[in-house]
Each structure stands twice: as C-alpha cells, then as structure tokens.
Amino acid sequence: MIDMYMKCSQEEMACIIFDNMPNKTAVSWNSLISGFIRSGDVKSAWKVFNEMPKS
C-alpha cells in the first residue's frame, strides 16, 4: 500500500498508513524512503532513514 501511494504521488496518505502500522518492517521503511527519493524529496527520505531503528 505504501509503495502504491508513493508511486501515485500520494505521499501524505502513504505516511498516514506507515505511521499507523504497529509493526514496521524493512520493506515498509524501504518503500517510504524509495518513494521520497523517486519524487525528488531527498530531505524527507533522509529524515525517514534517520528515524529507522538500528539493528
């Protein structure tokens, strides 16, 4: 869902879905970051990247 919304330039909806996910996976984090990069929003991609839990 996140990837679809990002590909449709619906970043706000993708973020709402992401924020409401109880268990965020590497795939969900990557979908959000990749979507921001694809749309040229490097600042938001970097922000999300820095919020990722480190393992």
Secondary structure in CASP SS format (residue, H / E / C, confidence):
PFRMAT SS
TARGET T0000
AUTHOR 0000-0000-0000
METHOD secondary structure of the structure
MODEL  1
M C 1.00
I H 1.00
D H 1.00
M H 1.00
Y H 1.00
M H 1.00
K H 1.00
C C 1.00
S C 1.00
Q C 1.00
E H 1.00
E H 1.00
M H 1.00
A H 1.00
C H 1.00
I H 1.00
I H 1.00
F H 1.00
D H 1.00
N C 1.00
M C 1.00
P C 1.00
N C 1.00
K C 1.00
T C 1.00
A H 1.00
V H 1.00
S H 1.00
W H 1.00
N H 1.00
S H 1.00
L H 1.00
I H 1.00
S H 1.00
G H 1.00
F H 1.00
I H 1.00
R H 1.00
S C 1.00
G C 1.00
D C 1.00
V H 1.00
K H 1.00
S H 1.00
A H 1.00
W H 1.00
K H 1.00
V H 1.00
F H 1.00
N H 1.00
E H 1.00
M C 1.00
P C 1.00
K C 1.00
S C 1.00
END
